[in-house]
């Protein structure tokens, strides 16, 4: 049997929230059990989507970097962004995706600082990316 890690984490969260938390003797213990259940649900969601959302972010950052290169080859960090666009993550391991994703975000921060002062359109496109990035990475959790 292939383990279903995301499903297992969600099942553990439901067991903790539905059976264990109500049976605790103190409000403090119940609150802690509820918090642990929410964290397990968040981990389950992250497990399910982690590679996909990071890959989408990387692809979008590369599009932004290529557009910036075409429109503003003089923008600082052009070489770093060009190098980033030519490479891929070392592997699909989450640690490798995270490292490559983080490298792209660092380059994006530098580009954004420049765009805020120099190009309102590019600045807006970066903010639009950041909004999509935030939506992709948010957790859908039930109320406590």
N, C-alpha and C positions, 0 to 999 in steps of 0.2 A: 504494500500500500504506500502511495506517495503521501507524505504528510501535507496537510492543508494548513499551513501556519496561520494565515490570516483568519480562516474560519475557526481554528482552535483558539486563537487569542480572543475573538469575539465571543465564543462559547464560554471561555473562562470569565470574561467580563460579565456576561449575563448571570452566570452562576454566583459570582461574587456579589453583584448588585441585587439579584433577586432572592437568593437563599441565605447567603452568609451575612450580609450587612443587616438585614432585618432581625437576625438572630443574635446579634451582638448585645452586650449588656450595657454599653454606654453610648451616649450620643457621639462622643469623640471616636470611638471604634467604628461606629456606623458611618460617620463622615469619612474616615480614612478608607474604609472598604469601598465607599462610593467613589472616592477620588481614584483609588486604584483601578476600579472598574472603568472609569472614564479614560484613564491612561491606557489600559489594555485595548479599549475600543479604538483609540487614536493610533496605537501601534498596529492594530489589525488593518485599519484604513491605509496607513503608511506602507505597510508590507505589500498590500495589494497594488498600489499605484506608484511606488517610489521610482522604479526605473522609467515608467512611462512619462511621468511629469518632468523628471529631470531631462529626459531626451527631448521632450517638447520645448523646454526652456532653452536647452543648448541649440536646437535648430533655430529657434526664434532669435536668440542672441546672435547667431552667425548671420542671419538675414539683416539684422540691424547693423552689424559690423561691416558687412559688405556694402550696404547702402551708404553708410558713413564714409567708407573709403572712396566710393564713387563720387559722392557729393562734396566731401571735405578731406582730400588726401593730406591736407596740412594739419589736420587735427592731431594733437599729441597722442602717442600710443598706437599709431597706425601699424607699426611693425608687429607689436604684440598682438593686436587684433587679427592681422593677416595670418600670423603664425597659428593662432587659435583656430581660425576658419579652415586651415589646411589639415588640422589634426582631428583625431577622434579619441574618445576615452580609451584607456589601456585595455579595458575589458568591460563586461556588463556587470561585474561585481559592484555592489552599491558603493563601496568605499572608493572605487575608481571613478564611478559616475559622479559621486559627491566631489571628489578632488577636481575633476575637469569642470564640473558645473561651477564650483567655487572660483576657479581661475577665470571663467567667463564673467561671473558676477563682478570680480575685481576690475576687469577690463571695462565692464559696463559702467561701473561707478565712476571711473576716470573719464570715460566718454561723456557721461551724463553731466559731470561737473563742467566740462568744456561746453557742451551743448546748451546748458542753462544760460550761458553768457553770449553764445555765438549763433545759435540756430534754434529758434522757437519751434519749428516744425519737427526737427529731430528730438528736441526736448519732449515734445508732446508724444511722439512715437515711443520714446523710452518709457514715459509714464504709462502709456497704454499697455506696453509689455509688462510693466510692473503690476498693473492691475490684473492682467490675465494670469501672471505668475502667482499672485496672491490667491486668486480664485482657485487655481489648480491645486495649491498646497493647503487650502483650508480644510479643517476637519468638520465633519457633520456629526455632531454628538447630541444625544438626547439631553434634555434638561435634568439637572440633579434632583 
